[in-house]
Amino acid sequence: MKNVRLQLEVPEDRFEELKDLMGRCRITSQKDLFNSALLLLEWAAAERARGRIIASLDEANMKYKEFAMPALEAVRQPRKTAEGRVTANS
């Protein structure tokens, strides 16, 4: 598979936040950071497509906090037509 170079610009303070996050998560390269973030977004989008919410659970109190972001709000759960076919909601 051919590699494609991805380049982006972020404000310097945001880049410092990314480096801090990489340190806390023991991520050693920007490529690994991107792949980890993409994996999480792919999983979250698949869960939203199944009609599930993305949340953090406080197990001690059995309370949860739902996570929301525009990209996940855009994911629609498939629906069945009267004929039983599955289509994407729009």
N, C-alpha and C positions, 0 to 999 in steps of 0.2 A: 504494500500500500504506500502510495506517495504521500509524503508529509507536506503540509501547507504551513507557512509561517503566519502567525497571528501577532499583530502588534497593536497596542492600544495606549492611549494617553490618559493618565489620571492625575489629579492634583497631588502635589508632593505630600501633603498631610495624609491623604488617603493611602498613598503608597507606604507611608510609615505605619499606618494601621494594618495594612496587609502584611508587612514584614513582622509586626508584633504577633499577628494571628498565626503566621507561619511558625514562629518560635513556640507559641503556646501549643500548637498542634504537632510540633516536631516535623514539619514539612520542610524539606531541604531545597526544593527548587520551585520556581514559579510555574513550571510545567506541571508538577505534582499538585500545586495549589489549584490550578485551573482544572485539572482532571478530577480532583476531589470535589470541587464546587459543581462541576458538570454532572458528576455521578449523583450528587445529592439532588440537584434540580431535576434530573431525569426521573429519579425515584419519586420525588414529590409530585411531578406532573402526572406520572402514571397513577399514583394514588388518587389524585384529584379527578382524573378521567374515570376512575371507578366509583366516584361519588363520595370519597372519603375526605376527611379534613386532615390537615397537617397540624400537629399540636405537640406541646411539651406537657408531660404528665408529672404532677407532684404526687408521687405514690403514697407518701405519708398521709396526705389529706385527701387523696383521690379527687384532686381538682386539676383541670387542665387549662392551658392557655393556647388558643388557636393562633397559628402563624398565618399571616396573609401578606401577599405581595402581588402587584399587578400581573406579573407573568403567570402566577398560579391561578389567579382569578379568571384569566383568559381561557384556561383549560376547561372544556365542557365535557360533561358526562354523556356518553352515547345514549341514545334513546331508541326504543323500538317503535316502528310505524305500526299502523293498524294491520298491515300485512305481515308483521313479524320481522321485518328487515331492520337491521341496526344502522342508524345514521348518527352523525355528529350534530349536537345542538348548535345553533348559530345565534 
